[in-house]
Amino acid sequence: MAKKTIEPKEPVKLREKVLANGSRSLYLDIYRNGKRHKEYLKLYLFDAKTPAEKEQNRQTLATAQAVKAKRTIEIQNGEYTFTRQFKEDTPFLEYYRNMVEERRKNPESQGNWGNWRSCLRYLELYCDESTTFRDVTPEFVSGFKSFLENVEKDVYKRTTGVRRERDTFQGLSQNSKVSYFNKLRACINHAFDERIIAVNPLRGIEGFKAAESKRDYLTLEEVRTLASTSCRFPILKRAFLFSCLTGLRKSDIQKLTWGEVQKFGDFTRIVFRQKKTGGQEYLDISPQAERYMGERGKPDDNVFSGFTYGSWTSVELKRWAWEAGIHKDLTFHCGRHTFAVLMLDLGTDIYTVSKLLGHKEISTTQIYAKVLDKNKQNAVSLIPEIEQPKDHE
C-alpha cells in the first residue's frame, strides 16, 4: 500500500477580522519556526451592493493575495524573519524626538509642535534612553496613561525634582491628559505604519475623554452693542465682527486674501483652505459680513491687512467688551461660537451649520446644539401652572 503524502502546512494564510462597522479587515496569519504572527494589511472589504463596490472589493482582495504570495516566497527563500522584518530595537525617545522636530520645521504644525514638545518632557520622565520599541507593550501604554493621571503639572521644570511641602499639588488638566496620550498614540501608530513594530500595542486601550469646556458666545443684542461701540483698533473690530458673522477662525481671517473672495451669483463666496484642518472650504457670506472686509485690493493682498494676533489682541478685546458693558471673555473662539449659536437660534439645521463651520464630523457641531437646546426650553415651558390663582377676597 502506497504511503499517503502529507502536504506541508501553508505558512501564510489570508484571514479576515469582522469590525464593529461591519467591514472586514484583512490580515496575514504567518507561521514560521514554531511562532505565529499576525500582519494587518490595512486593507478592508465592505458590504458591496453596487458593481463599483464589488469591483473595489475584488481589487482589494487581489492586493492582499499579492502580499500573501510575496511573504510566502520570502519564507521559502529564508528571507523572512520576525526580527529582520521589523525594527523593534529602534530607540523610542529618539524616534519621538524626530517626530517633534518634523513638526517644528513644518509651518503648518507650529501650534501643535508645542504640545508634542510638552509631551516629550513627560515621556522623558516616564521612560529613559534605553527604552526601545520592543519595550512599548500594552503595559507600557497603560502605564503611561496611569502616569499622566498622577504626575504633577510641570514637574520636569523643578531643578531638584522635589516638591516643597508648602507647595500645593496640581495635576494635569483633563485636556492635557487627552493631548499627551494622543501624541503617544500618534507616535506608535506612525511606528506601526513604518513597520518598526509588528503588533500595535494600542489595541483595546482607550484614551482619555476630553473635558467639556464652557463655550462663551454673544447674543445678537451683544453683537449689536459691540458694533456700535468704538474700539481703539478698527482693524481688530472689523475682524472680530466678521468672525461673528461668518464663523471663520482667527487664523483663516488673518491669512485671507482677496484672491480667495469671489462673486458667486448674488452672493460673495470665500474659497479657501482651512489652516487648522487643511480642508478645502466654500463659504458664502452675507452682504453685511462683506462690508466688514472693506475695499477690494489686489488678489495677493490680505483682506484684513495689518491684523495680527497676540497678547495685545486679547487685552484690547477685553477693553472693547468692557467699554460696551459686556462681561464675557471676548476671544475669536467666542466669535466663532457666536456665529454657530446665532445660526441655530435662527432655525438653521445642524447639518448646514456644520458645513458653514467646516466641521468634518457633525458631532463637533452638536456641542453648540447642546449649548442652545430649544427643544428642552419648549419642553419645560409646557409644564402647566401648579399654583391655582387665589380668589380675590
LINPE-V793518 format. One record per pair of residues at least 24 apart in sequence whose C-alpha atoms are under 8 Angstrom apart, sorted by the first residue. I is the first residue (numbers start at 1). J is the second residue. D is the distance in whole Angstrom. If there is no record, write none. Layout:
# LINPE-V793518
i=<I:I>
j=<J:J>
d=<D:D>
This chain:
# LINPE-V793518
i=<11:11:12:12:12:13:14:14:14:22:22:23:26:28:32:32:38:38:39:39:85:86:86:86:86:87:87:87:87:88:88:88:88:88:89:89:89:90:90:90:91:91:91:91:91:92:92:92:92:93:93:93:93:93:93:94:96:96:99:108:108:115:115:116:116:118:119:119:121:122:125:133:133:134:136:137:138:138:138:138:141:141:141:142:144:145:145:148:148:149:174:174:174:174:175:175:177:178:178:178:178:181:181:182:215:215:215:216:216:216:216:216:217:217:217:217:217:218:218:218:219:219:220:222:225:226:226:226:229:229:229:230:231:231:232:232:233:235:235:235:236:236:238:238:239:239:239:239:240:240:241:241:241:242:242:242:243:243:243:243:244:244:244:244:244:245:245:245:245:246:246:246:246:246:247:247:247:247:247:247:247:247:248:248:249:249:249:250:250:250:251:251:253:254:254:254:254:255:256:256:256:257:257:257:257:257:258:258:258:258:258:258:258:258:259:259:259:259:260:279:281:283:337:340:341:341:341:341:344:344:345>
j=<72:75:68:71:72:68:64:65:68:46:47:47:64:68:75:81:198:199:198:199:195:195:196:197:198:133:195:196:197:132:133:134:196:197:132:133:134:132:133:196:129:130:131:132:133:129:131:132:133:123:124:128:129:131:132:129:120:187:187:275:276:179:180:180:183:180:180:183:156:156:156:196:197:197:201:201:201:202:203:205:201:202:205:205:181:181:207:172:177:177:208:209:210:211:210:211:208:207:208:209:210:207:208:207:334:337:371:328:329:334:337:338:334:335:337:338:341:334:335:338:338:342:342:326:324:320:321:324:320:323:324:320:316:320:316:320:316:304:306:307:307:313:292:293:292:293:304:307:332:335:289:292:335:289:292:293:332:335:336:339:335:336:337:338:339:285:286:289:339:285:289:336:339:356:335:336:337:338:339:340:356:357:336:357:332:333:336:309:332:333:275:276:304:302:304:307:308:302:302:303:304:299:300:301:302:303:296:297:298:299:300:301:302:303:298:299:300:301:299:358:358:356:368:368:368:369:371:372:369:372:372>
d=<7:8:7:7:6:7:8:7:7:7:7:7:7:7:8:8:8:8:7:8:8:6:5:6:6:8:7:5:6:7:5:5:6:5:5:6:6:5:6:7:7:7:6:4:6:8:6:5:6:8:7:8:6:7:8:8:8:6:8:7:8:7:7:7:6:8:5:7:7:7:8:8:7:8:7:5:5:6:8:8:7:7:8:7:8:7:8:7:6:7:8:8:6:6:6:6:7:7:5:7:6:7:7:7:7:7:8:7:7:5:7:8:5:7:5:5:7:7:8:5:7:8:7:7:6:8:7:6:8:7:6:7:8:6:8:8:8:7:7:6:7:8:5:7:7:8:7:8:7:6:8:8:7:6:6:8:7:5:6:7:5:6:8:6:5:8:8:6:6:6:7:8:6:8:7:4:7:8:5:7:8:6:6:7:7:7:7:8:6:8:7:8:7:8:7:6:7:7:6:6:7:6:6:5:4:5:7:6:6:5:6:6:6:6:7:4:6:8:8:8:7:6:8:7:6:8:8:7:7:8:7>
